[in-house]
Amino acid sequence: MNAGAIAEALNVPAPSLSFHLKELTHAGLIEGHSQGRNVIYRANYENMQALIDFLLENCCAAEKCGSASNVVET
C-alpha cells in the first residue's frame, strides 16, 4: 500500500505515519519500493518472523508466555 492509503486505513496523521514507516523500514520489518511518484510499502515477513522467534526465545525463556503467573490483575 502507499503511505496515503495506510494513513487513511489507520486514521493516522501523515507526519506520524511517515515517521513510523521510516523506522519500520530502517528495522527491516517493511520494505518500500518506488512506483512512479509513490512509494509502495509491504511487510517483510521473513524479518518479522525472525523478530518473533527471537522474542519468544529470549523473552519467554524462563516462563511460558501468557502463563497465569505473568498476568497482572488490574
C-alpha positions as a Markdown table, in Angstrom:
| # | Residue | x | y | z |
|---|---|---|---|---|
| 1 | Met | 0.0 | 0.0 | 0.0 |
| 2 | Asn | 1.1 | 3.6 | -0.4 |
| 3 | Ala | 1.5 | 5.8 | 2.6 |
| 4 | Gly | -1.7 | 7.7 | 1.9 |
| 5 | Ala | -3.8 | 4.6 | 1.8 |
| 6 | Ile | -2.1 | 3.3 | 5.0 |
| 7 | Ala | -2.7 | 6.6 | 6.8 |
| 8 | Glu | -6.4 | 6.6 | 5.7 |
| 9 | Ala | -6.9 | 3.0 | 6.7 |
| 10 | Leu | -5.3 | 3.5 | 10.2 |
| 11 | Asn | -6.7 | 7.0 | 10.7 |
| 12 | Val | -3.1 | 8.2 | 11.5 |
| 13 | Pro | -1.8 | 11.7 | 10.6 |
| 14 | Ala | 0.6 | 11.6 | 7.7 |
| 15 | Pro | 3.6 | 13.0 | 9.6 |
| 16 | Ser | 3.2 | 10.4 | 12.3 |
| 17 | Leu | 2.8 | 7.6 | 9.8 |
| 18 | Ser | 5.9 | 8.8 | 7.8 |
| 19 | Phe | 8.0 | 8.6 | 11.0 |
| 20 | His | 6.8 | 5.1 | 11.8 |
| 21 | Leu | 7.2 | 3.9 | 8.2 |
| 22 | Lys | 10.8 | 5.2 | 8.2 |
| 23 | Glu | 11.6 | 3.4 | 11.4 |
| 24 | Leu | 10.0 | 0.1 | 10.3 |
| 25 | Thr | 11.9 | 0.3 | 7.1 |
| 26 | His | 15.2 | 1.0 | 8.9 |
| 27 | Ala | 14.4 | -2.0 | 11.2 |
| 28 | Gly | 13.9 | -4.2 | 8.1 |
| 29 | Leu | 10.3 | -5.0 | 9.1 |
| 30 | Ile | 8.8 | -3.4 | 5.9 |
| 31 | Glu | 10.2 | -2.5 | 2.5 |
| 32 | Gly | 9.4 | 0.5 | 0.3 |
| 33 | His | 9.5 | 0.4 | -3.4 |
| 34 | Ser | 9.1 | 3.3 | -5.8 |
| 35 | Gln | 6.3 | 3.1 | -8.2 |
| 36 | Gly | 6.2 | 6.3 | -10.2 |
| 37 | Arg | 5.9 | 9.1 | -7.7 |
| 38 | Asn | 4.6 | 6.8 | -5.0 |
| 39 | Val | 6.3 | 4.5 | -2.5 |
| 40 | Ile | 4.6 | 1.2 | -2.1 |
| 41 | Tyr | 5.2 | -0.4 | 1.3 |
| 42 | Arg | 4.9 | -4.1 | 2.1 |
| 43 | Ala | 5.7 | -6.3 | 5.1 |
| 44 | Asn | 8.9 | -8.2 | 5.2 |
| 45 | Tyr | 7.5 | -11.4 | 6.7 |
| 46 | Glu | 10.9 | -13.2 | 6.9 |
| 47 | Asn | 12.3 | -10.5 | 9.2 |
| 48 | Met | 9.1 | -10.2 | 11.2 |
| 49 | Gln | 9.2 | -14.0 | 11.9 |
| 50 | Ala | 12.9 | -13.7 | 12.9 |
| 51 | Leu | 11.9 | -11.0 | 15.4 |
| 52 | Ile | 9.0 | -13.0 | 16.8 |
| 53 | Asp | 11.3 | -16.1 | 17.1 |
| 54 | Phe | 14.0 | -14.0 | 18.9 |
| 55 | Leu | 11.4 | -12.5 | 21.3 |
| 56 | Leu | 9.9 | -15.9 | 22.1 |
| 57 | Glu | 13.3 | -17.5 | 22.6 |
| 58 | Asn | 14.8 | -14.7 | 24.7 |
| 59 | Cys | 11.9 | -13.0 | 26.5 |
| 60 | Cys | 9.9 | -16.1 | 27.4 |
| 61 | Ala | 12.8 | -18.5 | 28.1 |
| 62 | Ala | 12.3 | -18.5 | 31.9 |
| 63 | Glu | 8.5 | -18.9 | 31.9 |
| 64 | Lys | 5.8 | -19.7 | 29.4 |
| 65 | Cys | 4.4 | -16.6 | 27.7 |
| 66 | Gly | 0.8 | -15.9 | 28.9 |
| 67 | Ser | 1.0 | -18.2 | 31.9 |
| 68 | Ala | -1.1 | -17.3 | 34.9 |
| 69 | Ser | 2.0 | -16.0 | 36.8 |
| 70 | Asn | 2.7 | -13.4 | 34.0 |
| 71 | Val | -0.8 | -11.9 | 34.2 |
| 72 | Val | -1.1 | -8.6 | 36.0 |
| 73 | Glu | -4.5 | -8.0 | 37.5 |
| 74 | Thr | -5.9 | -4.5 | 37.3 |
